[in-house]
Amino acid sequence: MAAMSWTSAYVSVIALVALSIMRAIYTAVRLKKTMPPGPPGLPLLGNALQIGPLPWFKFTQWKEEFGTICYSVHYTTHRLTREIMLAGPIFSLNLAGQPVVIISDAEIAAEFLERRSKIYSSRPRFVIGNEVLTRGMFLPLLPANDMWRQMRRAIHDTMNTTTLSSRAMHTLQESSAAALTLHIMHNPVHFTQHILHASATTMLHMVYGWSPMRIEAEGAHVVEVVDDLVRRITEAAVPGLRLVELFPALLWLPECVAVWKREGREGYERGSAMFVRLMESVREDMRAGMAEPCLGVTLIQNEKYALSMLEQAWTAGTALAGGIDTTAAAMQVFILAMVLHPSAMRRAQQEIDSVVGRERLPVMADWQYLPYVHAMVREVLRWQSIAPMGAPRVSSQDDWYEGYFIPKGTIVIQNTWAINRDAEYFPDFDAFRPERYLDPSSSGPPIDAMPITHGYGHASFGAGRRICPGKDLANQSLFLACATLLWAFDIQPAVDENGQPIVPSSTECVDRGLFVQPAPFTCEFLPRGPEVPGIIQATT
Ligand code: HEM
């Protein structure tokens, strides 16, 4: 019996590999004829081997190159004149039979992801990430199904303006920023760990209603498990990185042959057990009448979401996992920007000193009076986007765009890196210049430097129905962290043994799959005055 099933599994794998090869040939031929033009690739593999690590750099290079190639080839005919404009901002790839469209223009991204959101709101199949590691319960990887809708609704209902503007939320975020400042003052070398802890503090409160004391006692373990799960999921989510993503039939292999399958199951069991435990503690708090308003309570109290207890646990766990590392990575970008751009730091500090003074730390209520710091948060998210390719979508039906055919099942990637560096909106895109978001003729709030982003001024939160549900929470956390750290410290490059500044790279990064963080760098945090330690300690 065992031998039989082995043989049939073997035959199925071969058959599926053969089918995949035929599909690759079919796609390669079809791509040439109808889809937006793209770089020539190898037979069968298409462009799969050309992309390499940090794909958004290659995509952005192709965006530039394709404008030129199409111009020189087609410049006289009417139909192809249009390609002159289109080929750069939108081009297609063939990843071993999988058609992929890369969009590097905000207008076109809005057309696909917002105006045609009915077609472009699903995700590609993530075999390891969605099926093995999270068993179809990790919202960012879910196809646009009922589970996705219900989970998203619950998160959206919790992260609403009422919660985010509540006094309790502001107090928590303010004390988290103050604690971050205190930890950095005592132990500046490990600033990235303190940042991660600060980000986790906000999320644990928002999701499970945890108090700062409880977070101090138990938070580190939760962060460690979540971090491990997120690392596994995001690494597995890169399209085409693992063979099983290209040949899902390999999913049938037994665990003794497929180590990734065993590791995936273990990852799931570890993450799931913790998410269930965390929700159980919310139920206990509710029974004891001690629960704070939070996502966990919303999920438990509302039958309308029609989620099982396990699905509720994963919804909460997803929000936690979605918020910790992303916000922490953006805070690291902020520190990097301060090290590399001291003039922006000085200008923000002048604004903070004139509005807040030197006798208290910044608070959320200062937000509207600190337009430069507000603009700085936007510039941090634009300058080095921590999700440079957003999260991939897949088209759920055949579609046409400007004469090009986009077949059902095409992976669509928003090249956020290129959009945030579109010279039309950001002429000096490499420079870190928060003032690009300010209207020089007024002292009002930041303006939208790129109009189609609904007031955010960059494309870093994605678009349409799958736009990041944590964007406003992240903006608040970033604002308070930036304002408080700049109130307290001059952030400077570290110096080497010869007293020379060690200047970190602005573009080197660690790819964490669906998001990136700056490559490790050193810097110094110099308290800006003798009042700093006392005021921080009094606030925490
Ligand atoms: C600086 C911080 C953050 C950035 C740059 C960021 C960016 C993104 C991006 C680009 C996406 C994909 C959107 C798309 O497909 O168009 C996303 C999705 C998501 N984000 Fe965030 N995010 C951040 C913080 C947060 C926070 C604080 C939360 C907490 C709730 C969160 C939860 C999620 C979830 C659950 C999704 C999946 C949405 C879906 O697939 O429907 N994110 N985020």
Boltz pocket constraint, residues with backbone or C-beta under 6 A from the ligand:
constraints:
  - pocket:
      binder: B
      contacts: [[A, 139], [A, 140], [A, 141], [A, 142], [A, 152], [A, 155], [A, 318], [A, 319], [A, 320], [A, 322], [A, 323], [A, 324], [A, 326], [A, 327], [A, 330], [A, 386], [A, 387], [A, 390], [A, 391], [A, 392], [A, 459], [A, 460], [A, 461], [A, 462], [A, 463], [A, 464], [A, 465], [A, 466], [A, 467], [A, 468], [A, 469], [A, 470], [A, 471], [A, 473], [A, 474]]
      max_distance: 6.0
